[in-house]
Amino acid sequence: MDVELTTLGFLMSGPKTGYTLKAISSKMMMLYSKITLNQIYPTLRKLESAGYVAKEVVFQTGKPNKHVYTLTPEGKDFFFRKMTDQPPPFELSFPFFEKIYFFRFLNNEQIMGEFEKEIQAMEEIIGDITKARGEVENKADDHGKFIFKTTLRVLETLQQSYREELDSYRKPDMSDSV
């Protein structure tokens, strides 16, 4: 995840606090991104020191001061460069695949249990994403809708592959009956 690009992209629509950036990213990018405040604030400091964002301190009575960040003209140029640069190498990461690699050390019952747990976890994720369908259809632009549909399709396909593999462990081994 490119936290710089995400931060710059959200600032393209206007000034925001770090907390607002976190809230927006959690809501808008919930399907594929988990950006934390521990990522946002160092990124904002880095972008500020590079001259890509300007920080305004808004004094508040009885509350901590608010830091509002705005893109500078250089920041907008930097955003467009990042958007049009050569993309980074594609990173495919499925933590469950790491476990699967070592399934050779488990018996079939243990392997089936691991697949069942992963399928159940994916069921919950797919359910949560599906619940957001109405909100996405009402509020997201075409790009957001594409991300939503594609993410859901990838997860459903992966879950189906896990189910098929689980089924292969449930079938009796024909070589045993010969």
Secondary structure, 3 states (H helix, E strand, C coil): CCHHHHHHHHHCCCCEEHHHHHHHHHHHCCCCCCCCHHHHHHHHHHHHHCCCEEEEEECCCCCCCEEEEEECHHHHHHHHHHHHCCCCCCCCCCHHHHHHHCHHHCCHHHHHHHHHHHHHHHHHHHHHHHHCHHHHHHHCCHHHHHHHHHHHHHHHHHHHHHHHHHHHHHCCCHHHHC
